[in-house]
Amino acid sequence: MKVHIIMGSKSDEEVANKAARILEEFDISYEVTVASAHRTPDYLKKIVENSDADLFIGIAGLSAALPGSIASHTIKPVIGVPVSGKVNLDAILSIVQMPPGIPVGAVGLDRGDNAALLAVEILSLSNDNLKEKLVEYRENMCKKIVGGK
């Protein structure tokens, strides 16, 4: 199992780190790459087509076209993470308003952690060990809230 995290720019690293921490917690290998949908389209296409990942997480702000561009080059699942900034609504809408036939899953602003958890859920469909870890993660989350820890 492998996840490929692609950031639109180096400034998205903090959001990517949230995803990486979750993937590490679940022992899922990942790769992080910087590529722009608009400034490096050929490079992005090459990265996606040559990736051995099971799914992609695309992290981008402003027009946030990156997740959709990733999805246009693969039939593997793509999860989009809009990055907050000056025009939050543009980033959100660019990810959730994809045209028919090229879906992108979307999580909230800066929620690299939720993108990674969604990736874990998708990957756990075919991996019972991962499914057990996910159940344990949820139970621990509940204990922290209910138990006051």
Buried (B, 14 or more C-beta within 10 A) or exposed (E): BBBBBBBBBEEBBEBBBBBBEBBEBBEBEBEBBBBBBEEBBEEBBEBBEEBEBBBBBBBBBBBBBBBBBBBBBBEBBBBBBBBEBEBBEBBBBBBBEBEEEBEBBBBEBBBBBBBBBBBBEBBBEEBEEBBEBBEEBEEEEEEEEEEEE
